[in-house]
């Protein structure tokens, strides 16, 4: 289920046409505030020189850590958005069971705005929250599984069908959409029909 509609191609285009992407070391942040495990080095979207003239120096890990510091809970999505101002847009399921939308400055991961989703009595939101809490793989772990040969621009939990993380990456100047199984961590290429119940491995190192 999509909680936001993000035009990922805009972010990818900015990375490809005017920006650069560099490998960064994970900061040790996680998607659950109660976890402190670290992960190996990964290429997780750090862009500069975007078309808007803004720089995105805060990494995926920086933004994830800042979002969870603002709202302790579980990260459901994090997207790099190149609008009038380049931002990281996060959805967090708070420890209290409420949904929060957080916008962070892409230059320093500073929180620009946050709000509680007042429509959290929606049955679909409740189903997503339940599936998210059962996920063995977090958003940051999914990004790092997909990232060794790519630059990640978006990670979002999808509980339609088999729960999985949708990871959008730029690899070899081409944008790809991958799925990371929320339980096994298996990485697969998203087919054209966007059905993630497929078994085509995509560089799965596990």
TORVEXDO-968599 format. One record per atom (N, C-alpha, C): atom name; x, y, z. Coordinates in pm, whole numbers, plus 32768, in hexadecimal, padded with zeros to 4 digits. Example, Ala and Ser with C-alpha at 12.3 -4.5 7.8 and 13.67 -1.06 7.14 Angstrom:
BEGIN
N  8527  7DC7  830C
CA  84CE  7E3E  830C
C  8528  7EB6  830C
N  8505  7F1F  82C4
CA  8557  7F96  82CA
C  850A  8003  8313
This chain:
BEGIN
N  8054  7F89  8000
CA  8000  8000  8000
C  8057  807B  8000
N  803A  80D9  7FA8
CA  8087  8154  7F9D
C  804E  81BE  7FFA
N  80A1  81F4  8053
CA  8074  8260  80A9
C  8095  82E6  806A
N  80F4  82EA  800C
CA  8116  8363  7FC4
C  8122  8341  7F31
N  810B  83A1  7ED8
CA  8127  838F  7E4A
C  81A2  83E2  7E2C
N  8211  83A0  7E0F
CA  8290  83E5  7DF9
C  82BC  83CE  7D6A
N  82DE  8438  7D24
CA  830F  842B  7C9B
C  83A4  8411  7CA4
N  83C7  8391  7CAD
CA  8452  836D  7CC6
C  84AC  8390  7C50
N  8471  8395  7BD9
CA  84C4  83B4  7B65
C  84FE  843F  7B6D
N  84BB  849A  7BB4
CA  84F1  8521  7BC6
C  8571  851B  7C16
N  856D  84CC  7C82
CA  85E5  84BE  7CD4
C  8654  847B  7C85
N  8630  8413  7C3B
CA  8694  83CC  7BEC
C  86D0  8427  7B82
N  867A  8476  7B40
CA  86AB  84CF  7AD8
C  870D  8535  7B10
N  86ED  8567  7B86
CA  8746  85C8  7BC3
C  87CC  8589  7BE3
N  87CA  850B  7C0D
CA  8846  84C6  7C2A
C  8898  84AE  7BAC
N  8851  8491  7B3E
CA  8895  846A  7AC4
C  88C4  84E2  7A72
N  8873  854E  7A70
CA  8893  85BC  7A17
C  88E8  8627  7A55
N  88CA  864A  7AD1
CA  8913  86B9  7B0A
C  895F  8696  7B86
N  894F  861D  7BB6
CA  8986  8600  7C38
C  89ED  8592  7C36
N  8A20  8576  7CAB
CA  8A7E  8509  7CBB
C  8A4F  84B4  7D2D
N  8A72  8434  7D2A
CA  8A50  83DB  7D97
C  8AD0  839C  7DCA
N  8AE2  8398  7E49
CA  8B5D  8364  7E80
C  8B3F  82F9  7EE6
N  8B9C  829A  7EF8
CA  8B8D  8232  7F5B
C  8BA6  826D  7FE4
N  8B50  824B  8043
CA  8B62  827A  80CB
C  8B58  8206  812B
N  8B93  8215  819E
CA  8B88  81AD  8203
C  8B09  81C1  8251
N  8AC4  8154  8272
CA  8A4C  815D  82C3
C  8A6E  8198  834A
N  8A11  81E8  837F
CA  8A2B  822D  83FD
C  8A0D  81D6  8476
N  89D6  815D  845D
CA  89B2  8107  84CC
C  8924  811D  84FA
N  88D9  8176  84B6
CA  884D  818B  84D9
C  87FC  8115  84A8
N  8786  8103  84E1
CA  872F  8096  84BA
C  86A4  80CD  84A5
N  8647  8074  8480
CA  85BE  809E  8467
C  8568  8091  84E3
N  8597  8051  8547
CA  854E  8047  85C4
C  85A2  8089  8630
N  8564  80E5  8679
CA  85AF  8132  86DB
C  85EC  80D8  8746
N  85B3  8061  875A
CA  85E6  800B  87C3
C  865E  7FBA  8797
N  8682  7FBF  8715
CA  86F0  7F6E  86E2
C  876E  7FC0  86D7
N  87E3  7F80  86E9
CA  8862  7FC8  86DF
C  88C6  7F80  8688
N  8898  7F21  8634
CA  88F3  7ED6  85E0
C  8928  7F2D  8571
N  89A1  7F0C  8541
CA  89DF  7F55  84D5
C  89DF  7F00  8457
N  89FC  7F3D  83E4
CA  89FE  7EF5  8366
C  8A78  7F20  8318
N  8AA2  7ECE  82B6
CA  8B1A  7EEE  826A
C  8B06  7F66  8210
N  8B74  7F8F  81D2
CA  8B75  8003  817B
C  8B12  7FF1  8109
N  8AD1  805E  80E1
CA  8A6E  8056  8075
C  8A65  80D9  802C
N  8A37  80D3  7FAD
CA  8A1D  814B  7F5F
C  898D  8171  7F76
N  8973  81CF  7FCE
CA  88E9  81F6  7FEC
C  88DA  828B  7FD6
N  88A4  82AD  7F62
CA  8889  8331  7F2C
C  88BC  83A9  7F77
N  892F  83DA  7F4D
CA  895E  845B  7F79
C  897C  84A8  7EFA
N  8923  8508  7ED9
CA  892C  854D  7E59
C  8956  85DD  7E6D
N  8996  8616  7E05
CA  89B9  86A3  7E0C
C  89A8  86E0  7D83
N  89A0  8766  7D80
CA  8994  87AA  7D00
C  8913  878D  7CB8
N  88A3  878D  7CFF
CA  8823  876E  7CC0
C  87F6  87E3  7C69
N  8790  87C7  7C18
CA  875F  882C  7BBC
C  8729  88A8  7C04
N  86F7  8894  7C7F
CA  86BE  8904  7CC9
C  8729  895A  7D0A
N  87A7  892D  7D03
CA  8812  8977  7D3F
C  8828  8955  7DD1
N  87D6  88F7  7E06
CA  87E5  88CD  7E91
C  8841  8855  7E95
N  8886  8843  7F02
CA  88D8  87CC  7F11
C  8898  876F  7F74
N  88A7  86EC  7F5C
CA  8871  8687  7FB5
C  88E8  863E  7FF3
N  8917  8671  8062
CA  898C  8637  80A2
C  8968  85D1  810C
N  88EF  85D6  813F
CA  88C5  8576  81A4
C  88A7  84EF  8162
N  88E3  8486  8195
CA  88D0  8402  815C
C  884C  83C5  8186
N  882A  8355  8148
CA  87B4  8309  816F
C  87BB  82E8  8203
N  882F  82B9  8231
CA  883F  8294  82BE
C  882F  830D  831A
N  8866  837E  82F0
CA  8858  83F9  8340
C  87C4  841D  8350
N  877C  841A  82DE
CA  86EF  8440  82E0
C  869D  83DD  8330
N  86BA  835B  8323
CA  8671  82F6  836F
C  8687  830A  8405
N  8702  8323  842B
CA  8721  8337  84B8
C  86DB  83B3  84EF
N  86DB  841F  84A0
CA  869B  849B  84CC
C  8604  848B  84D8
N  85C8  8443  847A
CA  8538  842D  847D
C  8510  83DE  84F9
N  8560  8379  851A
CA  8540  8325  858E
C  8563  8369  8612
N  85BB  83CA  860C
CA  85D6  841A  8683
C  855F  8475  869E
N  8525  84AB  8632
CA  84B0  8502  8640
C  8436  84B3  866D
N  8425  843B  8634
CA  83B3  83E6  8656
C  83E5  8357  8668
N  83FE  832B  86E1
CA  8428  82A0  86F8
C  83BF  823F  86C3
N  83EE  81DC  8678
CA  8391  817D  863F
C  83D2  812D  85D1
N  8387  810F  8569
CA  83B6  80BE  84F8
C  83A7  810C  8476
N  8413  8114  842B
CA  8411  815D  83AC
C  83C7  810B  8343
N  8362  8148  8306
CA  8313  8105  829F
C  833C  812E  8213
N  836D  81A9  8203
CA  839C  81D6  817F
C  83F8  824E  8191
N  8452  825D  8130
CA  84AB  82D1  812E
C  84D0  82EB  809D
N  84AF  8363  806E
CA  84C0  8384  7FE0
C  850B  8407  7FD1
N  8569  840A  7F73
CA  85AF  8485  7F51
C  855D  84CF  7EE9
N  8530  8547  7F0C
CA  84D4  8593  7EB7
C  8516  8614  7E8A
N  8529  8622  7E07
CA  8562  869C  7DCF
C  84F1  86F7  7DA1
N  84BE  8747  7DFC
CA  8459  87AA  7DDB
C  8499  8833  7DDB
N  844B  8898  7E04
CA  8484  891E  7E11
C  84F6  891E  7E76
N  84EB  88C2  7ED7
CA  8554  88AD  7F39
C  856B  8817  7F43
N  85E7  87EC  7F3C
CA  8604  875E  7F41
C  85F3  872C  7FD0
N  85A1  86C6  7FE1
CA  8582  8693  8065
C  8582  85FA  8066
N  858E  85C5  80DD
CA  856F  8539  80F7
C  84E4  8537  8137
N  8489  84E8  80FF
CA  8401  84DD  8133
C  83EF  8454  8172
N  83CB  8452  81F1
CA  83C2  83D5  823B
C  8336  83BD  8272
N  8311  833E  8278
CA  829A  8310  82BE
C  82C9  82B5  832E
N  829F  82D1  83A8
CA  82C8  8283  841C
C  824D  8252  8467
N  824C  81D2  8488
CA  81E6  819C  84E1
C  821B  81AA  856E
N  81E2  8206  85BA
CA  8213  8221  8640
C  81FF  81AC  869F
N  824F  81AA  8709
CA  8241  8140  876D
C  81B7  8140  87AC
N  8172  81B3  87A4
CA  80EC  81BC  87DC
C  8080  818E  8779
N  80AC  8161  8703
CA  804D  812D  86A0
C  8016  8195  8640
N  8041  8213  864B
CA  8011  827B  85F0
C  8074  828D  857D
N  803F  82B8  850A
CA  8091  82D3  8495
C  80BE  8365  8495
N  813A  837B  8470
CA  8172  8402  846B
C  81B4  8419  83E2
N  81A1  848F  83AB
CA  81E5  84B8  8330
C  824C  8523  8355
N  82C8  850C  832D
CA  8337  8564  8352
C  8381  8590  82D5
N  839C  8611  82CB
CA  83EB  8647  825D
C  846F  867A  8296
N  84DE  864D  8258
CA  8562  8672  8289
C  85B1  86B8  821B
N  85FF  871A  8243
CA  8656  8760  81E6
C  86C0  86FE  81B3
N  86CF  86F5  812F
CA  872D  8697  80F6
C  87BF  86C2  8107
N  87D5  873D  8133
CA  885F  876B  8144
C  8899  8741  81CB
N  8842  8738  8233
CA  8876  871B  82B8
C  881A  86C2  830C
N  87B2  868B  82D0
CA  8752  8632  8313
C  8706  8678  8384
N  8702  86FD  837F
CA  86B5  8747  83E3
C  8620  8737  83C6
N  85CF  8723  842F
CA  853F  8713  841E
C  8502  879A  83FA
N  84C0  879F  8388
CA  847E  8819  835B
C  83EC  881D  8386
N  83AC  87A9  8384
CA  8320  87A2  83AE
C  82FE  8713  83D2
N  829C  8703  8426
CA  8268  867F  8446
C  81D7  868C  8471
N  818A  8627  8451
CA  80FD  8629  8477
C  80CC  859C  848E
N  8065  8591  84DF
CA  8025  8511  84F8
C  7FBA  84FB  848F
N  7FB7  8483  8457
CA  7F4F  845F  83F7
C  7ECF  8443  8446
N  7E70  849D  843C
CA  7DF5  8490  848A
C  7D98  8423  8454
N  7DB6  83F1  83DD
CA  7D61  838B  83A0
C  7D99  8300  83BD
N  7DCD  82ED  8438
CA  7E0D  826E  8456
C  7DAC  8201  8482
N  7D29  821B  8476
CA  7CC6  81B3  8492
C  7CA1  8167  8413
N  7CDF  818B  83A4
CA  7CC8  8147  8325
C  7CF1  80B5  8333
N  7C99  8056  830B
CA  7CBB  7FC7  8315
C  7D3B  7FA3  82CB
N  7D54  7FE5  8259
CA  7DCD  7FC7  820D
C  7E4A  7FF3  825A
N  7E40  8065  829F
CA  7EB0  8093  82F0
C  7ECA  8032  8363
N  7E5F  7FFE  839E
CA  7E6D  7F9F  840C
C  7EAF  7F1E  83DB
N  7E87  7EF2  8363
CA  7EC1  7E79  832A
C  7F56  7E8E  830A
N  7F76  7F05  82D5
CA  8001  7F22  82B6
C  8055  7F26  8336
N  801F  7F63  839F
CA  8067  7F6C  841E
C  8084  7EE1  8455
N  8022  7E89  844D
CA  8033  7E01  847F
C  809F  7DB7  8430
N  809C  7DC5  83AB
CA  80FF  7D83  8356
C  818A  7DBD  836D
N  8192  7E41  837E
CA  8212  7E84  8394
C  8253  7E55  8415
N  8204  7E44  847D
CA  823A  7E19  84FE
C  826F  7D8A  84F8
N  8239  7D3A  849A
CA  8266  7CAE  848D
C  82DF  7CA1  8431
N  8303  7D0C  83EB
CA  8372  7D04  838A
C  83F6  7CE6  83D1
N  843F  7C84  839D
CA  84C2  7C62  83D5
C  8530  7CBC  839E
N  8516  7CF8  8329
CA  8577  7D50  82E7
C  8546  7DDF  82F2
N  859A  7E3A  831D
CA  8574  7EC7  832A
C  858F  7F12  82A7
N  8561  7F8D  82A1
CA  8574  7FDF  8229
C  8608  7FF4  820A
N  8657  8014  8270
CA  86E5  802C  8259
C  872C  7FAC  8230
N  8706  7F3D  826C
CA  8740  7EBD  8243
C  871D  7E9D  81B2
N  86A1  7EBB  818C
CA  8677  7EA4  8101
C  86C8  7EFB  80A1
N  86DF  7F79  80C8
CA  872C  7FD3  8074
C  87BB  7F9F  8062
N  87F5  7F6D  80CB
CA  887F  7F3D  80C4
C  888B  7EBB  8078
N  8822  7E69  807B
CA  8824  7DEF  802B
C  881E  7E10  7F96
N  87D3  7E79  7F73
CA  87C3  7E9F  7EE7
C  8835  7EF7  7EB6
N  8882  7F33  7F10
CA  88DD  7F9F  7EEE
C  8969  7F7C  7EBF
N  899E  7F04  7ED2
CA  8A2C  7EEE  7EB2
C  8A59  7F1B  7E28
N  8A01  7F0F  7DC4
CA  8A26  7F39  7D3D
C  89CC  7FA9  7D0B
N  898C  7FF1  7D66
CA  892A  8055  7D3F
C  8928  80C8  7DA2
N  88DD  8131  7D7E
CA  88C4  81A1  7DD9
C  882E  81A3  7DF7
N  880B  819D  7E75
CA  877F  8196  7E9E
C  8743  8222  7EA8
N  86CE  8235  7E6D
CA  8687  82B5  7E74
C  8602  82AA  7EBD
N  85D0  8231  7ED3
CA  854F  8221  7F16
C  8541  8194  7F4E
N  850A  818B  7FC6
CA  84E8  8109  8001
C  845D  8117  803E
N  8405  80B9  801F
CA  837C  80C1  8050
C  8344  8036  806B
N  8300  8026  80DB
CA  82C4  7FA5  80FE
C  8244  7F91  80AF
N  8233  7F18  807B
CA  81BC  7EF4  802D
C  8184  7E73  8066
N  810A  7E7C  809D
CA  80CD  7E05  80D8
C  8065  7DC5  807E
N  805E  7DEF  8000
CA  8003  7DB0  7FA0
C  8041  7D2B  7F73
N  7FFA  7CBD  7F89
CA  8032  7C3B  7F67
C  809B  7C14  7FCE
N  810D  7BE4  7F9F
CA  817A  7BC1  7FF9
C  81BE  7C41  8029
N  81C3  7C5B  80AC
CA  8201  7CD7  80DD
C  8291  7CE5  80AD
N  82B1  7D59  8078
CA  8337  7D71  8042
C  8357  7E05  8047
N  83D6  7E23  803D
CA  8403  7EAD  8031
C  841A  7ECC  7F9E
N  83DD  7F38  7F6E
CA  83F6  7F68  7EE7
C  846C  7FC7  7EED
N  84D5  7FA6  7EA7
CA  854F  7FF6  7EA9
C  856C  8029  7E1D
N  8573  80AD  7E0E
CA  8591  80E9  7D8D
C  8624  8112  7D8D
N  866A  80E7  7D25
CA  86FA  80FE  7D1F
C  8721  8131  7C96
N  8795  8171  7C91
CA  87D3  8197  7C13
C  8850  8142  7C04
N  8856  80F7  7B97
CA  88C7  809E  7B7F
C  88F3  80AD  7AEE
N  8971  80D2  7AD9
CA  89A3  80E1  7A51
C  8954  8145  7A00
N  892E  81B5  7A3E
CA  88E2  8220  79FD
C  8855  81F4  79D4
N  8825  8189  7A10
CA  879E  8158  79F5
C  8755  8144  7A79
N  86D5  816C  7A7A
CA  8687  8159  7AF3
C  8649  80CE  7AF6
N  864E  808E  7B6A
CA  8614  800A  7B7D
C  85BC  800A  7BFA
N  8558  7FB3  7BFA
CA  8509  7F9E  7C71
C  851E  7F0E  7C9E
N  8542  7EFE  7D1C
CA  855C  7E7B  7D54
C  84FC  7E5F  7DC6
N  84EB  7DE0  7DE5
CA  84A0  7DB8  7E5A
C  84FC  7D6C  7EB8
N  84F1  7D8B  7F38
CA  853B  7D41  7F9E
C  84D3  7D02  7FFA
N  84D0  7C7D  7FFB
CA  846E  7C36  804D
C  847C  7C60  80DE
N  840D  7C83  811D
CA  8410  7CB9  81A5
C  8433  7C50  820E
N  842E  7BD2  81E9
CA  8452  7B68  8247
C  84DB  7B2C  8228
N  84F0  7B04  81AC
CA  856D  7ABF  8189
C  85DD  7B1D  8160
N  85B9  7B97  8133
CA  861F  7BF3  8101
C  8649  7BD7  8072
N  8606  7B7A  802F
CA  8628  7B59  7FA5
C  860A  7BCF  7F4A
N  8669  7BF0  7EF1
CA  865B  7C62  7E95
C  8633  7C2F  7E0C
N  85C8  7C69  7DD4
CA  859A  7C44  7D4E
C  8580  7CC1  7CFC
N  858A  7CB2  7C77
CA  856C  7D1F  7C1C
C  84D5  7D2B  7C0C
N  84A0  7DA5  7C14
CA  8410  7DB7  7C01
C  83ED  7DA3  7B6F
N  838C  7D4F  7B4F
CA  8361  7D3C  7AC5
C  8311  7DB2  7A94
N  82F7  7DB4  7A13
CA  82B1  7E25  79D5
C  8226  7E38  7A0D
N  81E5  7DCA  7A36
CA  815C  7DD6  7A69
C  8158  7DF6  7AFE
N  81D0  7E10  7B3A
CA  81D8  7E3B  7BC6
C  81A4  7DD1  7C26
N  81B0  7D51  7BFF
CA  8188  7CE3  7C56
C  8205  7CAD  7C98
N  8210  7CBF  7D1D
CA  828D  7C98  7D5D
C  828D  7C07  7D8D
N  822C  7BB6  7D61
CA  8233  7B27  7D7D
C  827D  7AE1  7D0C
N  82FF  7B05  7CFB
CA  834F  7AC7  7C93
C  83CE  7A95  7CD2
N  8414  7A3D  7C8D
CA  8489  79FB  7CC7
C  850A  7A1A  7C7D
N  850E  7A87  7C30
CA  8587  7AAA  7BE8
C  85E7  7AF1  7C46
N  8654  7AAF  7C6B
CA  86B5  7AED  7CC5
C  86F6  7B64  7C84
N  8714  7BC8  7CD3
CA  8759  7C3F  7CA2
C  87CE  7C59  7CFE
N  883E  7C1A  7CDF
CA  88B7  7C32  7D2A
C  88A9  7C13  7DBE
N  8859  7BAD  7DE1
CA  8844  7B8B  7E6D
C  88BF  7B45  7EA0
N  88FE  7B83  7F05
CA  8978  7B4A  7F3A
C  895F  7AEC  7FAF
N  88DF  7AE1  7FD9
CA  88C2  7A8C  804B
C  88AD  79FB  8020
